[in-house]
C-alpha cells in the first residue's frame, strides 16, 4: 500500500509483464538486432509487447491486429525515419513521447 497520495507513474514499457521476453534495458537498435532471428519474427508471443513498443514509438493505430513482422517493419521504419530513435532504451518509452498520428498504414518495402 502506498503511504503518499501521489499517482503511480510508470512507463508501459517498464512493466515487465507487458514487455516480456523483451529486456527494457535494450535500445531499439538492440531490439531490432535481436528480432533479426527468423524464428523470433514469427513468434506470436512477441506480438503484444511489440505492439506496445511500436505504439509508443509511432502512435500508430491499426485497423486490425498486426503481425509481428508488420510491427517489426514499422519499428524499423521509425528508426530509419529518425535514427536517434535507435538509441532510445525500451524502458524510456512513455505515452508522453507518442506522436499524434491518428492512423498509419505501413508501406511495404
N, C-alpha and C positions, 0 to 999 in steps of 0.2 A: 504494500500500500504506500502511496506517495504521501510525504509529510507536508509538501507545499501544494498550493492550489494552481500552480502554473501548468500550462498544457505540455503534454509529452510531444516533442517534435523529433521525428526520426525520418530519415530518407527511406523511401520504399526499398531502394536497392540495398540498404544496410540491414534489413531484417532478414536473417539467414534463411528462414523458411521460404522467403519469396525469391531468393536467388540461388539456392542450392541446385546443382553442384558447382555453380559459378562462384569463384572467390571474389569478394567485394574489394579486395586489395589490388586486383588486376587492373591494368589500364585497358582502355577499349582496344588498343592495338594488341595487347597480350590476349584478350578475349578472342579477337579475330584470328590470331595465330593458333590458339587452342582449338577453335572451331574449324580450322583448315583440315582436320582429320575427317575423312569422308564419313566415317561411322557416326560422328557427332552431328554432322549436317542433317541427318535424317532421324535423330533421336527425339521422339515426341516428348520425352521428359524435359527437354530443354525449351519447349515451346512457350510455356508460361513465363519462365524467368527472362527469356529473350524478348518476349512481348513487352514486359515491364521496362526492360532496359531500352528497347527501341522506342517505346512511347515517351520515356523521359528524355531521350536524345532528340527525337524528331517532332513529337507532339502529334504524330500520325494517328488517325482513327480509321480503322479498317472496316469495310462493309461486312466482312466475314472473317473468321479466324484464319490468320495467315500461317503458312507452313514455316517450319524452321528455316528452310532455305530462303524464303522470301524475307524473313526477319533478318537473317544474316546479310543478305544483299542490301537491305535498307540501312542497316548499321554501317556496312562498308561504304555505301554511297554517302552517308552523312559525314564519315571521316574523309572521304575523297573531296567532298564539297568544302569542308573546313578541317584541314589536317590537325589543327590544335585540339580537336575533339579526341584524337587518338591517344593523347597523353592524359586524358581525364581518367581518374580511377572510378570504378563502378560505384563504390561507396560514396563518391562525391556527387553523384547524380541526384537531383532533387526535383520535385514538381515545380519549384520556382524557376528552374532553368528551362522548362518546357517552352518551346516556341509556340506562338499562337497560330498553328496551322490547323484549319478546320478538317481537312481531309487530304490525304496524299495517296496517290496511286503510284506505286513503284514502277519504274520503267525497266524493262528487261534489257540487259546489255547485249 
